[in-house]
Amino acid sequence: MSQVNIRFWGVRGSIPAPITAREVKAKKIAVLHKYLAALERGEKLSPEEFGDMNEAIAPSTYGGNTSCVEVRFGDQIFVLDMGTGLRPLGNSLFGEMLSTKGLEVTFFLSHVHWDHIQGLPFFGPLYMNKETGIKNKWNFYGGTNWQKTAETCLKGQMDPPTFPVSWIEIEKITESIAYDGMYDMKVVLTGDVQVCFGKLNHPQETYGSRLVFPDGKVVAYTTDNEPNDPLSPDPRLKRLAMGADIWITDCQYTKPQYEGVEGGVPRHGWGHSYPEAVAKTAVEAEVKHVVLFHHDPSSSDERIKQIEQHTQKLISDMGGKSKVTAAWEGLELTV
């Protein structure tokens, strides 16, 4: 049976958050201090070995691209959201696309806020002309109650004058583009993979996805969800996450941030979660591996690591056994 391979191309929420020159300088100084301390302890490590050792503890940066996750099973390619991480994902596909003379990719859109669709115009394979022999097929699944259809929303962000290439041109040069709607608890079969969609609690209609593979492995994706009650997980969220081998979920804030104790502005109604709510759901749903996602653009790498550690402690204190990882760009997982 084929493995399920997952790669994270964009992990931020709301807006891209590129690392600044000041942050790069601080990281270089911190690494230099660690390296000098290792030398003083008599550890003879090459710079490469030292870098690998530190990367195993925590990534050098979690990254600044917005939501985009690639899931592969055999020759099937699924893309969960199309934030700015879709651009580097697209670039990585060119060699495969040219050798196979075309790709088929299925996109699941949680919703169409900018941070979840803004990578589409910069998805390189989108511009390959079928007349060159490249027969690409794109399948889009999106909500049905977005005031406009998913199809209209995707086309709209590329309508002149906001972008120089219109969606009409893309449709003309592409072998196949298909659209289908989502609704709460809708189930579709895509190849060998069963996918169930579930409505989440976020301003405007938003959906999570539960991918069930032929051997029973489950990957759940529930970004942009706000808990109604951290002590009582939403039944729909719990149903999507139940028994998941990997549950990729929104954990944008700390609870003090959410409540407005830190930062001075409560985040109630903004549609995002925090460790206490994530931990409770993970324990009740008996999730094997929780992957924290949709990091706040203002969160430093250090803050994200603290959120990861806090979530892990909460789960352990509740008697849960879930592993917790804060997603970073380039993170690869296999189940």
C-alpha positions in Angstrom: 0.0 0.0 0.0 1.3 3.4 -0.9 2.4 5.8 1.8 0.7 9.2 2.4 3.2 12.0 2.0 2.6 15.5 3.3 4.6 18.6 2.7 4.0 22.1 4.0 4.6 24.9 1.6 2.9 27.8 3.5 2.0 27.8 7.2 1.1 31.4 8.1 -2.3 32.9 8.4 -3.9 36.3 7.4 -1.0 37.7 5.5 2.5 36.7 4.4 5.1 37.4 7.0 8.6 37.4 5.4 11.6 37.3 7.8 13.2 40.7 8.3 16.8 41.7 8.2 16.9 42.3 11.9 15.5 38.8 12.6 18.1 37.3 10.3 20.9 39.1 12.2 19.6 38.0 15.5 19.4 34.4 14.4 23.0 34.5 13.0 24.3 35.9 16.3 22.4 33.3 18.3 23.8 30.4 16.2 27.3 31.8 16.4 27.1 31.9 20.2 25.8 28.2 20.3 28.7 27.2 17.9 31.3 28.9 20.0 29.9 27.3 23.2 30.1 23.8 21.5 33.7 24.5 20.6 34.5 25.4 24.2 32.9 22.1 25.3 35.4 20.3 23.0 32.7 19.3 20.5 34.3 19.1 17.0 31.5 19.6 14.7 31.6 20.9 11.1 29.4 23.9 10.4 27.1 21.5 8.4 26.9 19.0 11.3 26.1 21.8 13.7 23.4 23.2 11.4 21.8 19.7 11.1 21.9 19.3 14.9 20.1 22.6 15.5 17.6 21.9 12.7 16.6 18.7 14.4 15.7 20.6 17.6 13.7 23.4 15.8 13.6 24.9 12.3 15.7 27.9 11.7 12.5 29.7 10.7 8.9 28.6 10.4 8.5 30.6 7.2 6.3 33.4 6.0 4.1 32.0 3.2 0.4 31.6 3.7 -1.6 28.3 3.8 -0.7 25.6 1.4 -0.2 21.9 2.1 0.6 19.1 -0.5 -0.7 15.6 0.1 0.3 12.7 -2.1 -0.9 9.2 -2.3 0.5 7.1 -5.1 0.1 9.2 -8.2 -2.7 11.3 -6.7 -1.9 14.9 -5.8 -4.1 16.9 -3.4 -3.5 20.6 -2.5 -5.1 22.0 0.7 -5.5 25.7 0.1 -3.7 28.0 -2.3 -2.0 30.7 -0.3 1.4 32.1 -1.3 3.0 28.7 -0.6 1.4 27.5 -3.8 4.0 29.4 -5.8 7.0 27.3 -4.6 4.9 24.2 -4.7 4.2 24.9 -8.4 7.8 25.5 -9.1 8.6 22.1 -7.6 6.2 20.3 -10.0 7.7 21.4 -13.4 10.1 18.5 -13.8 7.4 16.0 -13.0 4.9 17.7 -15.3 7.3 17.8 -18.2 8.3 14.1 -17.9 4.7 12.9 -17.5 3.3 15.4 -20.1 0.8 16.7 -17.6 -0.4 16.6 -14.1 -3.8 16.1 -12.4 -4.1 18.1 -9.1 -7.2 18.3 -6.9 -7.5 21.5 -4.8 -9.6 21.6 -1.6 -10.3 25.3 -0.7 -11.2 25.8 3.0 -12.5 29.3 2.0 -11.6 32.1 -0.3 -10.1 34.7 2.0 -7.0 36.2 0.4 -4.5 34.2 2.4 -5.9 31.0 1.1 -6.2 31.8 -2.6 -3.6 34.4 -3.4 -1.0 31.9 -4.6 -3.1 30.7 -7.6 -2.1 33.5 -10.0 1.6 32.6 -9.4 1.2 28.8 -9.7 3.6 28.2 -12.6 2.1 25.0 -14.1 -1.2 26.9 -14.6 0.4 28.6 -17.6 1.4 25.5 -19.6 -0.4 25.5 -22.9 -2.0 22.2 -23.9 -0.8 22.8 -27.5 2.7 22.1 -26.3 1.6 18.6 -25.4 1.2 19.3 -21.6 -2.2 18.0 -20.7 -2.8 19.4 -17.2 -6.1 18.8 -15.3 -7.1 21.0 -12.3 -10.0 20.0 -10.1 -11.3 22.6 -7.6 -13.6 22.0 -4.6 -15.0 25.0 -2.8 -18.0 26.2 -0.8 -21.4 26.7 -2.2 -22.5 29.7 -0.1 -19.8 32.3 -0.6 -22.1 34.9 -2.1 -20.3 34.0 -5.3 -19.3 30.5 -6.4 -15.7 29.2 -5.9 -15.3 29.4 -9.7 -16.3 33.1 -9.7 -14.0 33.9 -6.8 -11.0 32.3 -8.4 -11.7 34.0 -11.7 -12.3 37.3 -10.0 -8.8 37.7 -8.5 -7.4 37.4 -12.0 -9.8 39.7 -13.7 -8.1 42.8 -15.3 -7.0 45.2 -14.1 -5.9 43.3 -10.9 -3.9 40.8 -12.8 -2.4 40.7 -16.3 -3.7 37.2 -17.3 -7.4 36.6 -17.2 -8.9 33.3 -16.1 -10.5 33.0 -19.5 -7.1 32.7 -21.0 -6.1 30.0 -18.5 -9.3 28.0 -19.5 -8.4 28.2 -23.1 -4.9 26.8 -22.7 -5.6 24.1 -20.1 -6.7 20.6 -21.0 -9.3 20.4 -18.2 -10.6 22.6 -15.3 -13.4 21.2 -13.2 -15.3 22.8 -10.2 -17.4 21.2 -7.5 -19.1 22.5 -4.4 -18.7 21.7 -0.7 -21.4 21.4 1.9 -21.4 20.1 5.5 -20.7 16.4 5.7 -20.5 16.0 1.9 -18.5 12.9 1.0 -16.7 12.5 -2.3 -14.5 9.7 -3.7 -11.4 11.0 -5.5 -9.5 8.1 -7.0 -8.9 5.7 -4.0 -9.3 8.5 -1.4 -12.6 9.3 0.4 -12.9 12.9 1.4 -15.5 14.3 3.8 -16.0 18.0 4.2 -17.2 19.6 7.4 -18.3 23.2 8.2 -16.1 25.1 10.6 -16.7 28.2 12.8 -15.2 31.1 10.9 -16.5 34.4 9.4 -18.2 33.4 6.2 -18.5 29.8 5.1 -15.4 27.7 5.8 -14.7 23.9 5.5 -12.4 21.4 6.9 -11.5 18.2 5.0 -11.0 14.6 6.3 -9.0 12.4 3.8 -9.4 8.7 4.4 -7.0 6.4 2.5 -7.6 2.8 1.5 -5.6 1.4 4.4 -7.6 3.4 6.9 -5.0 6.2 7.4 -6.6 9.6 8.1 -5.3 13.1 7.4 -7.6 15.9 8.7 -7.2 19.6 7.8 -9.2 22.2 9.8 -7.7 25.6 9.4 -9.5 28.8 10.4 -11.8 27.5 13.1 -12.8 29.3 16.3 -13.9 27.3 19.4 -17.3 28.1 20.8 -16.2 26.6 24.1 -12.7 25.3 24.7 -13.9 22.7 27.2 -16.5 21.3 24.8 -15.2 20.7 21.3 -17.5 21.4 18.4 -19.0 18.0 17.3 -18.3 18.8 13.7 -14.6 19.6 14.3 -14.3 16.5 16.5 -15.8 14.3 13.8 -13.3 15.5 11.3 -10.4 15.0 13.6 -11.5 11.7 15.1 -8.7 9.1 15.2 -6.7 11.1 12.7 -3.1 10.0 12.1 -2.3 13.6 11.3 -4.6 16.5 12.2 -3.5 19.8 10.7 -5.3 22.5 12.6 -5.5 26.3 13.2 -3.7 27.5 16.4 -3.1 31.1 15.5 -3.2 32.7 19.0 -2.3 32.1 22.6 -5.3 32.2 24.9 -4.2 35.5 26.4 -4.0 37.0 22.9 -7.5 35.6 22.1 -8.9 37.1 25.2 -7.2 40.4 24.7 -5.2 40.1 27.9 -2.1 40.3 25.7 -2.1 42.8 22.9 -5.1 44.7 24.2 -7.5 43.6 21.5 -9.7 40.5 22.0 -9.8 38.2 19.0 -13.3 36.9 19.6 -15.1 36.4 16.4 -12.0 36.4 14.3 -12.3 32.7 13.5 -9.1 31.3 15.0 -8.0 28.9 17.8 -5.5 28.6 20.6 -3.7 25.8 22.5 -6.3 25.1 25.2 -9.1 24.4 22.6 -6.8 22.4 20.3 -5.5 20.2 23.2 -9.1 19.4 24.4 -10.2 18.4 20.9 -7.0 16.3 20.3 -7.5 14.3 23.5 -11.2 13.7 22.9 -10.7 12.8 19.3 -7.7 10.6 20.1 -5.5 12.2 17.4 -2.1 10.6 16.9 -0.2 13.7 15.7 -1.4 17.3 15.9 0.2 19.8 13.5 -0.3 23.4 14.5 -0.9 25.6 11.5 -2.0 29.1 10.3 0.5 30.9 12.6 -0.2 34.5 13.3 1.9 36.9 11.1 3.1 38.7 14.2 4.3 35.5 15.9 8.1 35.2 16.1 9.7 31.8 15.6 10.2 31.7 19.4 6.5 32.4 20.1 5.5 29.6 17.7 7.8 27.2 19.5 6.3 28.2 22.8 2.8 27.6 21.5 3.9 24.1 20.4 5.4 23.3 23.8 2.4 24.6 25.7 0.0 22.6 23.5 2.0 19.4 24.1 2.0 20.0 27.9 -1.7 20.6 28.0 -2.4 17.4 26.1 -0.1 15.4 28.5 -1.7 17.0 31.5 -5.1 15.8 30.2 -3.8 12.3 29.8 -3.6 12.5 26.1 -0.9 10.8 23.9 -0.9 13.1 20.8 2.4 14.3 19.5 2.4 18.0 18.7 4.4 19.7 15.9 4.2 23.4 14.9 4.3 23.3 11.1 7.1 25.0 9.2 7.8 25.5 5.5 9.5 22.4 4.2 8.2 20.0 6.9 7.5 16.6 5.5 5.5 13.9 7.2 4.7 10.3 6.1 1.9 8.0 7.4 
